[in-house]
Amino acid sequence: MSTSCLSLHRVAYDPEASAFRAEVQYLDITGIRRRIVQVRAPITAEFHRIASGLRDAALTQAT
């Protein structure tokens, strides 16, 4: 799969799941697609870890 654009929206922390959730929006051959993804991380996790985890989860689910 080729993804030329991916963005994160509505990023929030779910304390019950100890995870960050986000709506991911990306563009593929069929058009703009959206999905909810999550990555487990403590609330004190660094931004890079959260963002890359959410991006990786989105790309894994998109294939």
Residue pairs with C-beta under 8 A, 6 or more apart in sequence:
1 28
1 59
1 62
1 63
2 28
2 29
3 26
3 27
3 28
3 59
3 62
4 27
5 26
5 27
6 24
6 25
6 26
6 27
6 55
6 58
6 59
7 24
7 25
7 26
8 22
8 23
8 24
8 51
8 54
8 55
9 22
9 23
9 24
9 25
10 21
10 22
10 23
11 20
11 21
11 22
11 50
11 54
12 20
12 21
12 22
13 19
13 20
13 21
13 43
14 20
14 21
14 38
15 43
17 38
17 40
18 40
18 41
18 42
19 38
19 39
19 40
19 41
20 38
20 39
20 41
20 45
20 50
20 53
20 54
21 36
21 37
21 38
22 36
22 37
22 38
22 54
23 34
23 35
23 36
24 34
24 35
24 36
24 37
24 54
24 55
24 57
24 58
25 32
25 33
25 34
26 32
26 33
26 58
26 62
27 33
28 62
33 62
35 58
35 61
35 62
37 54
37 57
37 58
37 61
38 54
38 57
39 50
39 53
39 54
39 56
39 57
41 49
41 50
41 53
